[in-house]
Amino acid sequence: MKYLLALAVAGITVWTFMVPDAVGFQMPELARIFFWHFPCPILASILLMVGAWFSWKYLKTNDMRWDIRAIATMELGYVFCLLTMVTGIMFSQVQWGTWWQKDPRQTSFLMVLLVYAAYFGLRGALTDDHRRATNSGVYALAALMPVLFLIFVFPRLPQVQSFHPSDSIMKGQIKGGYAYIVMALLALFTIITVWLYRMRVRAGVLELKLEDMNHGLENHSGDSAGTTVVRPVPVSHEG
């Protein structure tokens, strides 16, 4: 699977250079950054919503395995948030000639990054596992609606003027090879994300089992020795 994913990444990367340059860009040959930018906010939004749902499941069941799933999706979602911001800044430089356009969509997504940076800061500040899972779960649920507003609603308000294209896919403005590459990269990123998620959850479950074993050993070591394992041993005076 790893070799197939590596071949797929290499093949799609080569494919991005085979399509003609985009028309209407300040630097048409660099417009290919859009291929890598577009899937990132989609996956970030999905992962953050799924992470909030996993957090709700933990709050409902108090099962730490749901918290492991929540943190796995939140970590991957935040990675895609960072990739969205980085590729968006590169897109801004290519299209508008400045690294930071002060576009409402850029600013709103920066606020999303800060909201979820606070989520990880909250987790890092608490040492007790269940307290950390509870507090971060409540925060994830409380932050979900403001984040969805910042991503989907605020940039599309009539009074908000944005340079960012919002409905390129929905209006059919991306066609031919460009559309195929965007969809291929979205599918590839999704497969890689699922693979990373499963590895992260597996590692978290193993860590949870190891902690349970350590707690069991600590509790057992604190017990006094049973009478069945103690027997009198004769000792001579010479010994």
C-alpha positions in Angstrom: 0.0 0.0 0.0 2.8 2.4 0.8 4.5 1.8 -2.5 1.2 2.2 -4.4 0.6 5.5 -2.6 4.1 6.7 -3.4 3.5 5.9 -7.1 0.1 7.6 -7.1 1.6 10.8 -5.6 4.4 10.8 -8.1 2.1 10.1 -11.0 -0.4 12.8 -10.1 2.4 15.3 -9.5 3.7 14.7 -13.0 0.2 14.9 -14.3 -0.2 18.4 -12.8 2.7 19.6 -15.1 1.2 18.1 -18.2 -2.0 20.3 -18.3 -1.7 23.7 -19.9 -1.1 26.8 -17.9 -4.2 28.5 -16.3 -5.6 31.5 -18.1 -6.3 34.6 -16.0 -3.5 34.2 -13.5 -0.7 36.7 -13.0 1.8 33.8 -13.3 -0.2 31.1 -15.2 2.6 28.5 -14.8 2.4 28.7 -11.0 -1.4 28.4 -10.8 -0.9 24.7 -10.2 -0.7 25.5 -6.5 -4.5 25.4 -6.7 -4.4 21.6 -7.2 -2.8 21.1 -3.8 -4.7 23.9 -2.1 -8.3 22.9 -2.9 -8.5 19.5 -1.2 -7.0 20.8 2.1 -9.9 23.0 3.4 -12.4 20.3 2.4 -10.6 17.6 4.4 -9.9 20.0 7.2 -13.6 20.9 7.6 -14.7 17.2 7.5 -12.1 16.1 10.0 -12.9 18.9 12.5 -16.6 18.0 12.3 -15.8 14.3 12.7 -13.5 15.1 15.6 -16.3 17.0 17.4 -18.7 14.1 16.9 -16.1 11.7 18.4 -15.7 14.1 21.3 -19.5 14.0 21.8 -19.4 10.2 21.8 -16.7 10.3 24.6 -18.8 12.7 26.7 -21.7 10.3 26.3 -19.9 7.1 27.0 -16.8 8.1 29.0 -14.9 5.6 26.9 -11.3 6.7 26.3 -11.2 5.0 22.9 -13.6 7.7 21.6 -11.2 10.4 22.9 -8.3 8.6 21.0 -10.4 8.8 17.8 -11.2 12.5 18.5 -7.6 13.6 19.0 -6.5 11.6 15.9 -9.0 13.4 13.7 -8.3 16.8 15.3 -4.6 16.4 14.7 -5.1 15.5 11.1 -7.7 18.3 10.7 -5.2 20.8 12.1 -2.5 19.6 9.7 -4.8 20.2 6.8 -5.7 23.6 8.3 -2.0 24.5 8.3 -1.6 23.2 4.7 -4.7 25.3 3.7 -3.1 28.4 5.1 0.4 27.8 3.6 -0.9 27.0 0.1 -3.4 29.9 0.4 -0.6 32.3 1.1 1.3 31.0 -1.9 -1.8 31.3 -4.0 -2.1 34.9 -2.8 1.4 35.7 -3.8 0.9 34.1 -7.3 -2.4 35.7 -8.0 -2.5 39.0 -6.1 1.3 39.7 -5.8 1.3 39.7 -2.0 1.8 37.1 0.7 -1.1 38.4 2.8 -4.0 40.0 0.9 -6.1 40.7 4.1 -8.8 38.9 2.3 -11.8 38.0 4.6 -11.4 34.3 3.8 -7.8 34.4 4.7 -8.5 36.2 7.9 -11.4 33.9 8.9 -9.3 30.8 8.3 -6.5 32.3 10.5 -9.1 32.6 13.2 -10.0 28.9 12.7 -6.3 28.1 13.3 -6.2 30.1 16.5 -9.4 28.4 17.8 -8.0 24.9 17.3 -4.6 26.0 18.6 -6.3 26.7 21.9 -7.8 23.2 21.7 -4.4 21.6 21.7 -3.2 24.1 24.3 -6.0 23.0 26.6 -5.2 19.3 26.1 -1.5 20.0 26.9 -2.4 21.9 30.1 -4.2 18.9 31.7 -2.5 15.8 33.0 -5.4 13.6 34.1 -6.6 11.6 31.1 -10.3 11.7 31.7 -10.3 15.4 32.7 -8.3 16.2 29.6 -10.7 14.3 27.4 -13.8 15.8 29.0 -12.6 19.5 28.9 -11.2 19.2 25.3 -14.4 17.4 24.2 -16.6 20.2 25.6 -14.3 22.7 23.9 -14.5 20.9 20.5 -18.3 20.9 20.6 -18.4 24.5 21.7 -16.0 25.6 18.9 -17.7 23.7 16.1 -20.5 26.2 15.3 -18.2 29.3 15.3 -15.7 27.4 13.1 -18.3 26.4 10.6 -19.5 30.0 10.5 -16.0 31.3 9.9 -15.4 28.7 7.1 -18.7 28.5 5.3 -20.9 31.5 6.2 -18.9 34.6 6.9 -16.9 34.7 3.6 -20.1 34.4 1.7 -22.1 37.2 3.4 -23.3 39.8 0.9 -21.6 42.6 2.7 -18.2 40.8 2.7 -16.1 41.5 -0.3 -13.6 38.7 -1.0 -11.1 38.2 -3.9 -11.2 34.5 -3.2 -13.1 32.4 -5.7 -15.9 30.6 -3.8 -17.9 28.5 -6.2 -15.4 27.6 -9.0 -16.3 23.9 -8.8 -20.1 24.4 -8.3 -20.3 26.8 -11.3 -18.3 24.5 -13.5 -15.5 26.9 -14.0 -12.9 24.1 -13.5 -13.1 21.8 -16.5 -11.1 19.2 -18.3 -7.7 18.1 -17.0 -7.9 20.6 -14.2 -11.1 19.1 -12.8 -9.8 15.6 -13.1 -6.6 16.4 -11.3 -8.4 18.2 -8.5 -10.7 15.2 -8.0 -7.8 12.8 -8.2 -5.8 14.7 -5.6 -8.9 14.9 -3.3 -9.3 11.1 -3.5 -5.6 10.6 -2.9 -5.5 12.9 0.1 -8.5 11.1 1.5 -6.9 7.7 1.2 -3.7 9.0 2.9 -5.8 10.6 5.6 -7.6 7.4 6.4 -4.4 5.5 6.5 -2.8 8.0 8.9 -5.9 8.1 11.0 -5.9 4.3 11.4 -2.2 4.2 12.4 -2.8 7.1 14.9 -5.8 5.3 16.5 -3.9 2.0 16.7 -1.0 3.7 18.5 -3.4 5.4 20.9 -5.2 2.2 21.7 -1.9 0.4 22.4 -0.8 3.3 24.6 -4.1 3.1 26.5 -3.6 -0.7 27.0 0.0 -0.1 28.2 -1.2 2.4 30.8 -3.8 0.0 32.0 -1.2 -2.7 32.4 1.1 -0.3 34.3 -1.7 0.7 36.7 -2.4 -3.0 37.3 1.2 -3.7 38.1 1.4 -0.7 40.5 -1.8 -1.8 42.3 -0.5 -5.3 42.6 3.0 -4.2 43.9 1.3 -2.3 46.7 -0.4 -5.4 48.1 1.1 -7.2 51.0 2.5 -10.7 50.3 0.0 -13.5 50.7 0.3 -16.0 53.5 0.4 -18.9 51.1 3.7 -17.9 49.7 5.5 -17.6 53.1 6.9 -20.7 54.8 9.2 -21.1 57.8 12.8 -21.8 57.0 15.1 -23.4 59.7 18.3 -21.5 60.2 21.2 -23.0 62.2 23.2 -21.0 64.7 26.3 -21.5 62.6 24.7 -20.1 59.6 
